[in-house]
Amino acid sequence: MLSNLGIASIFLLLIVPALGQTPVAKPEPGQEQRNSGRSPVEVVQVFYTYVTAYRPLGIPKGRAKTALWPLISKRLVRELETLQSCEDDYFRRYGGYLRANQFKPGIGWLEDGLFSGPNEAASPLNFSILSSKTVGENRVDVHLRFTHKQTYCCGYSPQYEHYEGVVTVVLEDDRYVIDDFVALGATPLVRLSDGYRGCKGGQWVGRPGDHPSSTPEDATAASYEVLHTLIGKQVTIRGTFSLRGKFGPYVLLGNQQVVYLIPGGAFTSGEPYSEMEGKLVAATGTLSFYHWPNAEPADPAFARAPDYFYLEAETAHLRLISH
């Protein structure tokens, strides 16, 4: 009988948690503090599963922040906290003005996906890992492809657009963590670690043109007359890109309207612009119009140069659209 009691005692010790301990629960987002043992690709897989689940715009907040923060580097945490301080400073300065005029804030990251890209790339439906490459000691770049689902009204079928980016993973405290990101296909290429020129030391210092503004209007299907009403406003256009315009590179809209990209200085037509030739792009910037000063040419044998709409190449955001 004593033998039976001994066996029973051992059995109970095996199945009953020790006094003062609680059973281990399944980790929730944000509880994976150590991230130990995961490869760089596995870390990216976990991180972007959260990104596509929460689709955070701008600096992650709430549940998205809880999920993502344990998976990013200390350096990147400091960078994002500084950016948050800058954002708070901006709204202290302009919050009342924004509300009174129902204007959109004029800071560049609020509607961006800091880990996926701007515009449609900011809300990816899903992602896939294309490749990974070691770029230094304990540093790996992982090439990603994002899919965005564009839906339409009135029974039209949705379209799927694809965007790419590279996320950098580094080894920190014996674990791999997310440290940087760059969206591919956008010009100029800017890494997340490059920061934003409107911010300095957690304060908003701004730039010329960095001010509260209305939401950019979609001018893709606008007629010549309608485009005139949008001069001086932020617009987004979509069409075919070419470097071979009479006055410089341009975007040909679906209604055959042409909007040029006019540089203030020297325009470099090499990569990535040459790779955009003949491809579908989206461009966002302030719409301007150039009217030739002379109504009639000095020599009647020559035709008068046409007026044209344009965006400033240095301040416009240009990116490829793939289907």
Secondary structure, DSSP 8 states (H G I E B T S, - for coil): -HHHHHHHHHHHHHHS--TT--------TT---S-TT--HHHHHHHHHHHHHHH---BS--HHHHHHHGGGB-HHHHHHHHHHHHHHHHHHHHHHHHHHHHT-B---TTTTSBTTTBSGGGGS-SEEEEEEEEEEETTEEEEEEEEEEEE--STT---EEEEEEEEEEEEEETTEEEEEEEEETTEES--BGGG--TTEETTEE---TT-S-B---EE-TT--HHHHHHTTTSEEEEEEEEES--SSS-EEEETTS-EEEEE-SS----STTTGGGTTSEEEEEEE-EEE--S-SS-SSTTS-----EEEEETTT-EEEE-B-
